Amino acid sequence: MIPLHWYIGLASALFCIGVCGFLTRRNVIMMLLSAELMLNAVNLNLVAMSHYLESLRGHAFTFFVITVAAAEAAIGLGIAIALYQHRRSVHTDSFTDLKG
């Protein structure tokens, strides 16, 4: 059996990669993919802890996180397509008129 700290280490590495990708990339699509990577790291942590504690609560909560991630991806992709049609670019630097 694989120890719990290996799962936690993998999940934290995935989360850190997602944070770095989200903060350094200026492409909206890459930012969405980085956010999905962070959510998958959280799901890995939930499932690993649920298995370790022998409870199904983590598994059930993971289904809700996956549902929210799918909705976030659909809405984010729709916004990215609308911005591309309007600006012909998906880079966040070209969206200066969105600032308040």
N, C-alpha and C positions, 0 to 999 in steps of 0.2 A: 504494500500500500504506500502511496506517495504521501509524504508528510504534509501537514497543513501549511507550514511556512513556505514551502515551494510554491503552492498556489497563490499565497499572499504576495510573495516576491514577484511572481509572474504578473499578477494583476497590477501591482504597483508600478512595474516596469511599463506595462501597456498604458496605464493611466498617465505616466510621465511622458511617454512618447506622444500620446494624444494631446496633452497640455502644450508640449513644445511645438507640435504641429499646428495647433490652433493659434498660438501666439506668434509664430514666425511666418506663417503663410498668409498671403494677401489674396488668394483665390478663394472665392466663396465656396466652391465645390470641395476644395481641400479642407476648408474649415469645417464643413459639414461631416466629411469623412473622419476628421480628427475628433469631433464631438461623438460620433458613433463609436470610435475606438475607446473613448473614455467610458461610455455607457456599457460597452462590452466588458471592460475591466471591472466595472462595478458588478455586472452580472456574474462574472467569474468568482468574485469575492463572495457574493450572496450564495451561490451554489456550493462553493467549497465550505463555507461556514455552516450552511444548512446540513450538508452531509456530515460534517464533523460533529455537530450537535444532535444529529439524528432527528431533525425536525423538517417538516415540509413547508414551513413558513417562508424560508428563503427561496425555495422553488416557486412558490405561488407569487411572491413579490417579483421574481425575475420575469414572470409572464407579463406583469403590469409594466415593468421597465421596458420590455421588448415592444409592447404596444405603444407606449409613449415615444420610443425611439423611432418606430415606423411612422407615427404621425408627424414627428419632428422632421424626419427625412422627406416626407411628402410635401409638407408645407414649405420647408426650406428649399427644396428643389423647385417648387412652384414660384417662389420669390426669386430664385436665381434665374429662372427662365424669363420671368417678367422683366427683371433688371437687364438681362442680356438683350431682350428685344428692344428695350428702351435705350440702352447705352452702348450696345454692341461690345460689352466687356463684362467679365465677371470678377475683375480685380477690385478690391475694396478701396483702392486709392482713387478710383474714378468716380466714386459716389460722394463727392463733397457736398452736394446739395441736400443730402440726408441729415447733415449736422444741424442741431437745433440752435 
